[in-house]
């Protein structure tokens, strides 16, 4: 049996909405194994380059 998730999608939505309402542009969201949500500014951690395999499998 698998363990339940330590966070929910709504938790991430609320966190991102809060920082964007405060004027920060989100660069990356990280979630560690304990469930801690870390949001990094786009100036500190620019968005990653797209993965070329995303287009190959139809995600892009």
C-alpha positions in Angstrom: 0.0 0.0 0.0 1.3 3.5 -0.8 1.4 6.4 1.6 -1.1 9.2 1.2 0.3 12.4 -0.4 1.6 14.9 2.1 0.2 17.8 0.0 -2.7 18.4 -2.3 -3.0 20.2 -5.6 -5.0 22.9 -3.8 -2.1 23.5 -1.4 0.1 24.2 -4.4 -2.5 26.4 -6.1 -2.9 28.5 -2.9 0.8 28.9 -2.4 1.4 30.0 -6.0 -1.6 32.3 -5.9 -0.3 33.9 -2.7 3.2 34.7 -4.1 1.8 35.9 -7.4 -0.6 38.2 -5.5 2.4 39.5 -3.7 4.0 40.5 -7.0 6.5 37.6 -7.4 6.8 35.9 -10.7 7.1 32.1 -10.2 10.1 30.5 -11.9 9.9 27.0 -10.3 8.0 25.1 -7.7 9.7 22.3 -5.8 8.2 19.8 -3.4 10.5 17.8 -1.2 9.7 14.3 0.1 8.3 15.6 3.4 5.8 17.7 1.5 7.4 21.1 1.9 6.5 23.4 -1.0 9.3 25.8 -2.1 8.5 28.5 -4.7 11.4 30.2 -6.4 11.3 33.5 -8.2 11.9 33.5 -12.0 14.9 35.7 -11.4 16.5 33.2 -9.0 15.4 30.0 -10.8 14.3 30.6 -14.4 12.0 28.1 -15.9 13.8 25.0 -17.1 14.3 24.5 -20.8 11.6 22.3 -22.3 12.3 18.6 -22.5 12.7 17.6 -26.2 10.9 14.3 -25.3 7.8 16.2 -24.4 7.1 16.9 -28.1 8.0 13.3 -29.0 5.3 11.9 -26.6 2.7 14.6 -27.4 3.0 16.8 -24.2 4.1 19.9 -25.9 
